[in-house]
Amino acid sequence: MAIVRVGFIELWVQDLERSLEFYEGLLGFRLELKEGKSAYLRGYEELEWSLKLTQAERPAVRSLGFKVDGNGMEEAQAWALQEGLPHRLEADWGRPRVLRVQDPFGYPLAFYHEAEKLPRILQEYHLYRGPGVLRIDHLNLFCPEVAEATRYYQEHLGFRLTEYTEDDQGRLWASWLHRKGNVHDVAFTNGEGPRLHHFAYWLPDPMAILKAADILAGARRTDQIERGPGRHGISNALFLYLKDPDGHRIELYTSDYLTVDPDLPPVRWSLNDPRRQTLWGHRTPKSWFLEGSRVLGLEGKPLPTRPPALEGIPEHVT
């Protein structure tokens, strides 16, 4: 099907006001609507909301959203029917048709095409707050079967591989796949799953990454900085990983590279190469390999997780 890009994420949070203080108050997301127990936010480049927070009894991930082209909704529904996947049509604010599908690996995908356009604020610089979060960039998923999920997303959903990590036996530990033309819209990481490892937002430049760290430091919230600032070997991007009040991991991300050439060769990284994690040599905290957010089935219940097929975590951790 013609997936255009990653489109949104919907998180369950236990205290909506506390979450808004983090996302809107500290990181500067634009709050566009607060209705009942839900809030809809976006970055300054986006014309559509990309982050939905809903107060619930437990933290979880309800939807991983992808925008599709004009024929994509029918193609997505045909795929769900052909594969026998649980699915249903819903409506949400500004989006009259959202197809929610539980994929074969348990991830709660959502597809949409039509979306109400919000006012353009990219050049309204006097309205910017926080580090200047611009747009959603990618999702990273803990997956027990990385090789199988990678192959399935390539063959059935049209994703293209840009980078990957494998061990000396040629076993795939992680993969980065794209639709929109940078390093990834979705990545699979070896680990207990299905769970969300993190979701990422694009910042305008490296200084914005440092500004985000300064904002957290100034607010005496450095306990919510899990990793970074640093530069990945994989993707070449500058990063900062934060934990929100419910433990959901968000990456602030910038400066990866263009991947639109159809014959672009994927970059292979050895599992034993510490530069893949952090090009500058900093060790990665153990929590980054183990902690993630539970995902929900269509009926709103947390899905059971499965242990990873590949045991252990890479070296070069704290």
Buried (B, 14 or more C-beta within 10 A) or exposed (E): BBBBBBBBBBBBBBEBEBBBEBBBBBBBBBBBEBEEEBBBBBBBBBBBBBBBBBBBEEBBBBBBBBBBEEEBBEBBBEBBEEEEBEBEEBEBBBBBBBBBBBBBBBBBBBBBBEBEEBEEBEEEEEEBBBBBBBBBBBBBBBBBBBBBBBBBBBEBBEBBBBBBBBBEEEBBBBBBBBBBBBBBBBBBBBBBBBBBBBBBBBBBEBEBBBBBBEBBEEEEBEEBBBBBBBBBBBBBBBBBBBBBBBBBBBBBBBBBEEBEEEEBEEBEBBBEBBBBBBBEEBEBBEBBBEBBBBBBBBEEEBBEBBEBBBEEBBEBBE
